[in-house]
Amino acid sequence: MDHSIRDEAQSLLSRIASECSNEGANGSTHVSFYDAAWLSILRKPTNGDRRWLFPQYFDWILKQQLPSGAWGPCVAPLDSILNTAAALLALQKHVEALPGNQEWVQRITKANNALTSMLAAQHGSAFDQVRFGLSIKQHIELLADNGILLENQRLQDLRLDYRSDPSPTSSWKDSKESRTDLPFVRALRLIHSSPWDEAAEIRLKDILECSRESLNEIVPSTWPFSCFVISSSLAVLSEADIHAGVYDSVALGTSLYEDIRKREESPDTKSNAYSDINTWAMVIGSLHDLGHCPGAEVLVAKFETCTGLMDLSDDQNSTFTTNCHVLICLLKLDGPKCIYFSQIKSILVLLTGEIYTGSISFNLNCSGMYCMMLLAKAFWLLCLRVDMLEMLFKLEPDLQEKIPIITLQLLARALLDQDPNGSWGNICEVTSYVILTLSSLVKLPWIRTIGIRSIEPAVARGKVFLLSKRDQWTYNGHLRPKGGSSYTSNTLSEAYCLAATLIRLTYDSDDLLSVEYPPPLPEILIRGMRKVGSLMSRTPLIAKLSNNVRQVAELQACYYTSLIKRREICKFPRSAKGEDKYQLVIPLAFILCMGISNGKSTGLQLLEEMMVLSNLNFLLDEYMEGTIEGMIDEDSSLLRDLVEDLFVSNEEQHEAKRFSMGQAKALSEVRDVLLGYVEFILQHHAVLDSPPCYRARLAAELKTFLLAHTTQIEDNHKFASQTLHGSDGDNMAQHTIGDEIDTGCNDYRAQGLLQFVNPQRTFYNWVRSTSADHTSCPFSFVFFNSLLYSTTPLCKTNLFGTSRTAYVAEDLCRHLSSLCRMYNDYGSIKRDAREGNLNSVNFPEFSSTSEGATSYRDQQTAKSELMWIAEYERRGLDIALAVLGDQFSITSRDYIMNGQEFFINVTDLFGQLYVLKDVGTRIK
């Protein structure tokens, strides 16, 4: 089988070589519903009347409508949406010209329903995709302008105001001519030409005539892009060790050099920048693969003049793809002198920054997986340049952790997204992209520490899927590297499938003998993280993840740990006596929970910020209990005044302020430490970018958190002042402060557990107030949602913007905080007893029966009672989560609620860990 597929791959290269001189032969190879729909709309003014210019395409569009009402096979959801929207517009235009055609009206109704259904299933990021063509939002507006309203709340949210531009398509009327024009682009120009452009009509008909014989009058999907197909096929097949023969190499090289000559002579550096530079970089890289020595000076000069290519805020996938291709090209060409180092560094910083902050996401579609494949290849080529890595990491030290973190995230996504049948998205071409991505990732030095065995099964299953769909390799090939609706090529689809089937997960050990960058992680860190990962795998939440995904997360957590240590954040004097296990627990918990939620709303930068906050919260807890508690007695009024003063308002802005208190000299260091902590949180850039209600709520919850620590210190002092007395096995809890005590319910024997006498509030009141606030969960919940709002474009809904959502969100957090505290106390009973800390099971309720009589219970019984109450809180949490989700529109619900579920999972995981083992640090 492998031999026959290798022969097919070699034959494909020969076929490309024989056809490369026939410009456009490989670029125009598949049906385009989208182009046909736009062409069918064209009406030419003739003798005072208007006649359809291409009626045959409308007839073909009618024949291609699916029973569902949509158009086009759903290889990628965006394609079907665009095809259906364009075809629906064509139908509406024909009905306007010929009213009363009931068949067309019925087709419009079915198409409307199909389009509404497809749009409702999409996430917000899809609505801005498409480069040369029109975005989904613009199609919705066009349909509305022509009398077709899609009745759906999500679509109402997406309606744009185009009134400054009479038509969303009018911008095409002044576009410059280009060899990369698509038929629908020329159709749009003709729609807006006044008077009618006869020359443009002739040129469009010539383009369509070129493919009439091979495509039976169906519109070609792209024109011509032959050099893109040639260079792409050469590049991907070379990865599978399939190379052109001598004669084929000459033909291919001649064609590619001719393409470069034309580009270098072209004075235009702005039109179609994405596609021109994209293909140009690929052509140069392919010539290098063929053994030539092409220069890239002119390419670099034109690349740097296209300033839009260094801004990924618009046309993200096209710009990202172009930058990746240029990066791969320069990495191939750059010699020992590193003459392109400046450009390489700039592109790397741009791409890694956009991925790390979450501005770019790799969705499970052709466009997203194609970008992922290119990025993985670029990182592999970079790792072969030790000299360049050394310079790069000296100038950008964070990249030595961020690049491994990003590539490990790509690996985790690939493992998590694979379908049971071995495919990714049930699409041959997408599956090929992911297999090729994995073949690049497995060569990276840090991923080699995981081993090929973690990746081989996924690749093997993917290859089995491809072989089972062998007849579909040249059917419906889809790419989007150039904009517009899908760029399709059967030739490219076959090339990617062949390469993915032939690729082997091997690497030349000699390639990496001298690789010293990034420096290897400390072995003690790796071993410690593996122990924590083994513990987490025993929790109900993480048990559902595969061992392979957990191994990837463990390594990723190690790099996060290293990255966070380099950050300059507020410092806490240390007083802990035990091992700081939380430094390993925190990053791994966040990463594993991101895997559970599939990272829909959580970017890598957001993870880092939450890891930093969680570390600070652990240090704050240690500082309050280990340092401050020893400095004050039961009267903590001085500490309360200090905390209150940290939140003095200044022109309605919550800012921490220094103040002098003669009686608080002993607390001057405490003030400075807490001030740094408060300022770090309240002055965080994401917090400042959030709505005012977020900032006000965060400041209030943060103050409540610190005051809860103060109350906890008071409770601990009262609790510690109680001593154990007794004889004949009886324990008597005795208060030593002098208050009158009702000893009627003080007797309590539970294997060393001491009852907290006269708590002055019930356990319910305590666990819902002081105890819950003391966990840091409430203010961290607001901080997390500030990050979500500020860093995630699709989560711009104000969680606290209405009375309903604000109330339900706070109720959700209160259930979660109480649940967290009870899980924490469950696992820390022994440590709390040693250190004299008040624990949930010390409350009188845990020593009383339902009839109110005193009862002696052992520790295990008390823990069982505590767990029952915790699960009661979980039921309330689940209800609040469901109700909260119902309050949002379908446009934002998925992303907002995915974020809330992620936060809940992280908090819940910490609690589940405490049930298994106390992961806190010994303080006293």
N, C-alpha and C positions, 0 to 999 in steps of 0.2 A: 504493500500500500504506500509506504513512504517513498519507494523508488518511483512509482507511477506519478505521485503528486509532485515529486522533484522534477520529473520530465515535463509535467504540465507547466510548472513554474518557469522552466527554461524555455519552453515553447512560447509562453506568454511574453517573455522578454524579446524573443526573436520576432514575434508578431508586432510588438510595439516598435521595434527597430525598423521593420519593413514599412510600417505605416507612418513613422514620425515625420516623413517629408510631406505627407498629406495633411496639411494643417487643419485641425479640427476633427480629424478622424476619431481620435480617442476622447475628445471632449464632449461630443454630441452623441450620446449612446443610450439615452433613456427617455421615457415619456415624461412630459411635464404638464400635469393638470393645471398648475398655476399659470404658466405662460399661455396655455391654450385658452383659459378663461379670459384673460386680459385681451388676447387677440380677438376673441369672439365679440368683445364689446365695441371694437372699432367700427365707426360709421363714417363713410366718406361723403362729403357734400358733392352732389352731382346734379346739375341743371335744376337747382332749387329744391332738390330732394336729398335725402340722406340714405345711402344704401350700406348694408353690412359688408365690410371689406373681406371678412373671412368666415362666411356662414358655415363652411365645412367643419370648422373647429367647434362651433356651437353644437352642431349635430353630434360631434364626437363626445363633447362634454355631457350631453344628455344620455348617451349610451353608457357612460362610465359611472353614473350615479349608483351608489351601493344601496342595497335594501334599507340600510340604516338611515339613508338620506345624506350621507357624507360622500366625499370623493377621495380616492387614493387609498392604497394599502397603508395601514397605520404602522409604518416602520418606525417613525418617531411621531409622537403626538402633535408636535408643532407643525409637521408637514400636513397632516390631515386637517388641522384647524385652518391653515392658510389656504390650502386647496379648496376646502369647503366654503370659506369666506369669499374667495374670488369667484368661484362658480356660482354661489348664491347671488352675488352682485350681478353677474352676467345674466342670470335668469330674470332678475328684477328689471334689468334694462330692456330685455326682450319683451317682458310683460307690459312695460310702459309703452313700448312701441306697438304692441299688438294685444290690447286688452281683450279679455274674454277667453283666453286659452286656458281652460280649466286644468288641463294636464300640467301646464307649467305652474299654475297656482298651487296645485297639490304638491308638486316637486319642491316649491319654495317652502311650503309648510314643513315638509319632512326635513329639508335642509336646515331650516331655522331650528327645529327641535334638536337635530343632531349637533349643530354648532353650539347651541346653548349647553347641551350636556357635556360636550368635550371641554368647553371653556370652564365649566363649573368644577371639572376634575383637575384643572391646572393650578399650580402654585404661582404666586405673583411674579417670580423672576421670568417666567416664560413670556409675559405680556410685553416685555421690552425687547425681546430678541428679534433678529432680522436686521441686516445691515443695509444692503443696497436697496432692498424693497421697503415694504411698509410693515410697521409693527402690528401686532394683534390689536393694540389699542386703536391704531389708525384705521384698521379694517372695520372695527366696531363703529367708529365715527362715520366712515364712508357708508356703511349699510344704513345707519340712522339717517344720514342726509338723503338717502334714496328711499326712505319710507319703511325700512325694516328695523324694528326695535326688538332687541333680544331681551325678553322679560326675565331678568335675574338680578338679585341684589348685588351680586359680585360685579356684574357688568355695569350697573349703575355707578358703583364705586370707581370704575375704571374710565368712565366717560371723560374725555379731555376737552379742553376749550381750544378749538382751532380757529376761532373767529378772526384772529389776526391774519390768518391765511385762508382765503376762501375755500380752498380745497386741499386736503392732505397730500394730494398728488401733484399739485401745481409746481412744486419745487423741481420737478423733473423737466419742465419745459425749457429751462436754460442750461441743462447739464451738457457738458462737453462730450464729444464723440470719444469713444474708447474701444479698443480691441476686446475689452472684457465685457461689452454690453450684453445684456440678456434680452431675449425677445420681449418680455413684458416691460422692460425699461424703454425700449423703442416704441412700444405701444402706448405707453404713458406720455411720451413726448408728442406723439401724433394726436393724442386726445387733447392736448393743450396747445397744439400748433394753430395759429391763426395768422394769415391764411393757411390752408392745407399745405403741408410740406411734401411736394411730389418726390423730391430726391430721397427723403427719409422713407417714404413708402416703397420706393424701388429698392433701397438698400435692405429693408426688412424682408421684402419678398425674396431677394437674392439669398439672404441668410437661410430662410426657410426652404428654398429650393435645393440648397446644398445637401440637405438630409432627406429629401423627399423619397428617394428610392429605398434607402435603408430603413426608413422609419414609417413608410406607408402614410405619409402626409401628417404624421403626428409631430407636434412641435418638439424640437430638440431642447433638452433641459438646460444646456449651457453652450455658449459659443465664444471662442473655440477652446481655449485652455489646454491645447495639446501639450505644451511644455510642462504644465503643471502635472498632467497625467504621467508623462514620461519620467519626470524627476521623482514624483511620489512613488511610482512603481519601482524605479531603480533603488530608491532609498530603503523601502520596506523589504524588498526581496534580498537586498544585500545583508540585512540583519539576519536572514535565514540562510546565509551563505550561498545564495543564488546570484551568480554574476554573469554578465553578458560576455559572449565569446568575442574573439578578436574582431571579426567582421561586423558584428552587431555593435560593438563598442565604437567603431569608427562612425557608423551611421548615427548612433545616438549622440556621440560627442559633437559631430558636425551640426546637428540640429540644435543642440543646446548652446553651442558657441554662437550660432547665428542669432538665437534669442537674446543672448547677452549683448551682442553687438547692437541690435535694435534698441535695447533698453538704454544702453549707455549713450546712444546718439539722441535719445528722446529728450527734448528740452523740458517736458512737463514733469514736474516733481510732486504735483499735488493731486491730480485726478486719480481716483481709484488707488490711493496709496496702499491700502491694505492688500489688495489682490496683486498689484504690480510688485511690490517689495516682497510679499509672501512668496510668489512664484520665482522671483529673481533669486532670493536666498536659497530656495530649493534647487534651482538650476545650478548655481555655483557649487553647492554641496554635492550634487550628483556628479558634476565634472570632477571634483576632487576624488570621489569614490571610484570613478573610471580611470584614475591615475593621472589626470591632468593637474595643472597648477594655475587655476584661474585666480585673478585678483579680485578683491572685494572693496577697493578704495571708492569706486564710484557708487556702489551699493550703500556703503556706510555714509557717504556724503548725502545721498538722497534720503536715506533712513533718518539721518539727524535733522534734515530740513522739514520732515513731516512730524511736526511737534505733537500732533494728535496721537501718534503711535506711542508716546510716553505718558499718555493719560488714558487709563482704562475705565474711566467713568462712563464713557459712551462706546457703543458697539463693542462690548466687552469681549465676546468670543473671537471676533475678527481681529481685534487688536492683540489679544492674548496670543492667538495663533501666530500672527505675524512676528511678534517679539520672540516667540519660541523658535520659529524657523530661522530668524536672523541669529539668535543665540547659538543654535546648533551649527549653522554655517560658519560663524566666526570661531567656534571652538574647534571645528575641523581644520580650519585654515591656519589658525594662529600658531606660529612657531616658537622657538625658545625665547625670542626677543619680546614676546607678548605685546605685539604692536597694537592689538585690538583690546587690550586689557581694560581700558577705560570704558569702552562700549559694553564689553561683557559684564563688567561690574555693575554698570548702570541698569542693564536689563535684568540681571539677577536680583538686584535690590528691588527693582520695580515688581517683578513677578512674585518673588517670595513675600514681599510686603502685602501685595494684593491678596494672595492666598491666605497668608497668616491672619490678616485682619478680617477675613471672611467676605471681602468685596467680590471675590471670584469663588464660585462653587462648582464642583464637578458633578452635575446631575447625570442621572443614568439615561443619557441620550447620546446620539451620535456626536453632537458638538462637544458636550462635556467630556466624554471619554476620549475623543480625539485630542483635546487639549491635555488631558492627563497623560496620554501616551507620549506626546511631544515633550512634556516637562520631565518625565522619567528618563527619557533618552538624553536630554540636555544635562541632567544631573550626573548621569553615568559618564558622559564625555568630560564633564568638569572634573570628576574624580580621577581621571587619567592624567590630569595636569597638576602634579604635585606643586610645581613652582608657582602656578597661578593660585592654587588653593592657599598656599602660605601667604602670598601677598593679600589675597582677598580677606582672609580671616584676621589679618593684622589690621586692616582698614575697617572691616565690618565684623567684629568679634562675635556678635550675636548669631551670625549666619552659621557658625560651626555647630550650633544646636538647632537653629530653625530649619536648616536644610534637612537634617535627619528627621526632625519632627514632622515636616511636611511630607517627606517620602514615606515615612511610616504610616502617616494618615492615609496616603494613597493606597498603600498596601492593605490597611485595615478596611477601607471602603471597598476595595476589590473583593476581599474575602467575605465581607458582610453582604454585599449586593448580589452575589451569585445566586441564581435561581436553582431550584432542585434538579432541573434537567441539565444543569451544567452551563447554561448560557448566562449572559448578562442582558436582561431585557428581552430575551427570546429573539434577538436580532443577530444575524451572522456577523455583520460588520462591526457592531459594537463589541461582540464577544471577541473578535479578532483584536480590536484595540486593547482590550483589557489583558488578553494573553500577552501581547507585545509589551504592554506596560510592565507586567510581572517579570518578563524576561530581562528588562532593563533594571528593575528594582533589585532583583536577586544578585546582581553583580556589585551593588554598592557595599562598601566594606562593613558598615554598621548593620546592614540587613543580613549579611553573611553570618553574623553572630547568631542569628535565629536559625539559619540553616535552610537549605533547599527543601527539606522534607516538609516544612510548614507550608510551602507554596506549591509543590509538585502536584498534590491531589486536586487542587483547584484548576490548575492548568490542564491536567489530564482529563478532567470532566468537561472542561471547555472544548478541548480538541474532539472528544467523543461527540459533543453536540454538533460541532462544525461538520464532522464527517457524516453525521446522520442527516445533515441538511445540504449535502454536496450539490444538489440541483439548484439551490438558492444562492450560490456564491456570486452568480452573475445576474441576479434578479434584484432590482430595487436597491442598487447601491446608493448610499446617502452619505454626503459630507457637507459640512458648512464652513469651510475655511475661507470663503470668499464673499459671503453676504448673500442678500436676496433670499428667496426660498431655497430649499435644499439644492446644493450642487451635487449632481448625481453622475456617476460613471460606473458602468458595469465592469470596465477594465480595472479600475481601482479597487472596486469591491472584491473582485476575484484575486487581485494581487495581495490585498490584506489577508484574505482568508487562506490563501496558499502559504503566505509567510507565517501566519499564526499556527498553522497545522505543522509546519516544518521546523519551527523554532525549537531549540533545545535549551533547557535551563542549566547551562554550563557557563563557566567563566575560565579564562586563562589565569592561573594563579600567578604567573609572571607579571601580569598587568598590575598587580596590587602589592608586589613585594616591597616597594618603597613608599607606599601610601602611608603618610603619617598624619594627615589632616582629614577630618577632624581628629584630634587626639583620642585614643581609646578611653572608654569610661573606666573608672576605678572598679576593680573586681568586687570590692566589698559593697559598692553601691548596687551592682547587678545582683549579687547574691541576696542582699537584703530585700531588694524589690521583688525577687522571685518568691521569697518567703511570704511577703505580704500578698502577692498575687495568689499563692496557694491558699492562704487563709480566706481571701475574698471569694475564691471559687467555691467555697463551702456555703456561701450565703445564698438564699433563694433568688436574689436579684441577679447575681452574676453567674449562677450555675447554668443559665440558659446560653451563655456565650461559649464558643468553642475554645479549646486549648490554644489553637493557632492564633485566634484573635487576642486572647489574653496575653500570649507571649509578645505579640506586637505591642500591646498596650504597656506591658512592663518595661520594654526597652524605650518606648516613647516617654514614659514617666521618668526614666533616668535622665533623659536629655532635658526634660522640663525642670527637674531638680537642679541640674547643673546651670541652666539658664537663669533660674530664679535667684540662685546664690549670687549671681553677678549684679543683680539689681540693687540700687541704692534706695532702701526704704527705711522707715523709722526703726530705731533700735530699742531693744528691751534688755535691761540688766537681767542676766540669767541666774536662777536659783534652783533649777531642777536638779534632782539627784539621779534620775533614771535615764534610760535611753530615749532619744527623741524619735519614737516610732512614727509620729504623725507626719514627719517630713517625707516619709515614704508613702504613707497611707493617702495623704491628700492628693498628690498628682495622679496616682493610679486610680483612685476612686472617681475623679472627674473624667479621666479618659475612658474608663470602662463604661461609665454611664453615658458618655457621648456615643459609644458604640451601640448601646441599647436603643438610644433615641435616633441613631443613624445620622447625627450631626446636622439635622435639618435647620436648627436655629442657632446652633452654637459653633462659633468659629474658634480657631486655635488661639487667637489673641484673647478672646473672652475667657477661654479656659485658663490661660495664664493669669489673667487679672483675678479670677476667682480663687485660683490656687494661692496667690499672694495674700489675698484677703483672709483666706482660711488659715494660712500660716500665722498671720498677724493675730487672728482671733485666738489661736492656741497659745501664742506667746502672751497675749493680754491676760488670758485666763490664768496662766502660770504666774504672771507678775502680780496680779491682784491677790491670788491665794498665797503665793510664796513670799512676797515682799511686803505688800501693803497690809495684808492681814496681820502680820507680825508687828506692824508699826502702830496700830490703833487698837483700842479696846472696844467694848460694846457700844460706846458712844462714838458714832462715826459721822457726827454732824459736820466736822471739819472737812472730811472727804466729800460729803454731799455738797457743801458749799463750793468746793473746788470744782466738782463736776458741773454743777449748775453754771458756774462762771465761764466754763469753757464754751458754753453755747449762748453767750450774751449776743443779742441781736444788734446788728449795725446796719442801719438803713435797710431793714428787712432782709438782709443777707445773713445766713447762718455761718458765722466764722468763729473759729476759736481765738480767744484773746488772752493775753498774759495779764496777770494782776498780782499785786503785792499784798500779802497778808502777813502782818508781823507775827501773828500767832501760828502761822503755818510754815515756819522756816524748815521744819523737819520734812515737810511735804514738797519742798521746792523741786526736788528731783522728780517726784511723782508727777507734779504739774507739767514739767517739761516732757516727760515720757508720754503722758496722756495727750498732751497738746499735739505732739508729732503724729500720734495715732489718729486723732480726730481730724487733723488737717489733711492727712493722707487720704482719708475717706471722703470728706466733704469737698475737698478741692480736686478730686480726681476728674480728669477731663471728660469722662463719660457722664459723670454726675452733673458737671456744669453744662453739658450739652442736652441734658434731660429737661422735661417740662418743670416749671416751678413747683408744682405739687409733688413731684418726685423728690426734689431737693428738700422741701419743707418736711415731708414725711420721713425722709432718711435721717435728717438732723434730729427729729423728735424720737425716732426709734433708737438711734444711736445713744442719745442721752438716757433713754429708758434702760438700755442695755447696761450702761456704766452704773446707773443708779441701782439696777438689779444686782450687780456685783457688790455694791455697797451693802444692800440689804442682806445678801448672802453672807457677807463677812460678819454682819451682826448676828445672823442666825447661827453661823458656825461657832462664834464665841459663846453664845448661849448654850448651844448643844455640847460644846467641849467642856463647859463648866459643870456638866452633869457627871457624876462618878458612879461606878458600879459598886454596890455593897450586897451583902447577902450571905446566907448560910444554908446548908442542906440543899444546895442547888438552886435556891431562890435568888432572883435578882431584884433589886429595888432601885428604881431610878430616882435619884435625889438631886434637887436643884440647890445650888449653893449661892445664888445671888441674894437670897433673903426674901423672895416673893413667897406669898402663901400658895401652897400647892395642894391641890386635891389629889391625894394619893390613891383615890379609889380606882383609878385605871392606869396606875403607873407601873404595876408589875408586868414585866415583859421578858421572856426568855426565848431567845432565838439564835442560839449559837453565837453569842457575842454581839448581836444586834441590840442597840440601845434605843429605847423609845424617846422621842422628842416630847418632853412634857410641856404642857401649856403653850402650844405653838401660836395661839391667838388667831388662828385661821385654819380652815379646813384644808385637807390635802387637795381637794378639787380647786379651791381658790388659789392655793400656793402654786400648784403645777400649771395652772392657766395664766398666772401673772408672773411673780418673781422668778419661778423656776423656768418658765418658757422664755421669758426675756433674757434670762441668764445664759441661754444656749447660744445667743448671737443669731439665731435663725431669723427672727423678725426683721432686724435691720439688714442682714445679709440678703434677705428676700427682696427688699427694696433696692439695694445696691445692684443685685443681679439684674433686676428688671430695668434699671438705669442703663446698664451695659447692653442689655438686649435692645432697648429703645435706641441707643446712640450708635451702636455698631452694626446692627442688622437692619438693612433697608426694608425688609418685609415685616418688621415688627414695630412699626411706627404708631400702632394703636396705643392710646393712653390707658394703661391698665387701671389707673385710679381716676379716670376722667369722668365717670358717672357714679351716682350713689350706689347703684347695684353692683357694678364691677368692683368698686372700692371696698364695699362691705363684704362681698363674697370672697374677694382675694385676701382680705385681712382675716376672715374666718378660716379660710383654707390654711393660711400661715399659722394661725393659732393652734389648729389641730396638729399641724406638722411639728410645731415647736414642742408641744406637749408630748407628742409621740417620741420625738427625738430625745427629750429629757428622760423619759421613762426607760427607753432602751439604754441610754447612757448609764443611768443609775443601776439598771439590771446588771451591767457588766462590771461596774466599779464599786460594788458593795464592800469588798474586802479592802480596797485601797482607801475608800472614804472612811471606813472604820479605823484604819491605822492612822489616818491624817486628821481625824476629828471633823470631817465634813458632813454636813447634813445630807442625807440620802432620802429618796422617796419612801423607802420601807421603814424609816424611822418614825413616820407619822403614826399617831394613835390608831388610825383606821385599820392599819395592818395588824393590830393586836386585838381586834374586837370581832365577835361573831355577828351574824345578822340580827340576833336577838338583843344585842347590846351588851352581853356579858363578856367579862374578860376571858381571853383565851391565850394560851401559850402556843406559838407557832414556830416551827423551825424555819431556817433561812430559805429552804427550797419552797416551802409553802408560800412564804411572803413573796418570793420571786414569781411564783405562778400567778398570784393575785395581781401583781404589778403588770405582768404580761397580758392578762385578761383585759385590764383597763387600757393598756396601750393599744390593743387590737380594737377596742371600742372606739378609741380616738381615730384609728385608721378608717373605720367605717364612716365617720364624720368627714374625714379628709376626702375619701372617694366621692361622697355626695357633693361636697363643695367643689371639687374639681369638675365634675360633670355639669353642675349648674353654671360654673364660671364659663365653661366652653360654650354654653348656649347663648351667652350674652354678646358674642362677637359675630360679625358678618363672616360669611364664608371666605371672603377675600383674605382675611387676616387670621382666622380661627386656627388653621393648621399650624402656622408658625408660632403664634402666641402660645397656644396650648402645648406645643412641643417643647417650648422653652420652660413652661411651668412644670411639665412632667420631668424634664431633665433635672431641674432644681430639687424636686421632690425625691427623685431617685438617688441623687447624691446624698441628701440629708438622710434618707431612709437607709442607704448603704452604710453610712457611719454608725447608725443605730444597730443595724444587723451585725456589724462587726463587734460592737460592744457585747452583744448577746453571746458571741462565740468566745471573745477574748477582750480583756481590758487593754485598749491600745493607748490609754492616756499615759502621761509622764508623771512619775513620782515627784512630788514637790516638797513635802514636809518630811 
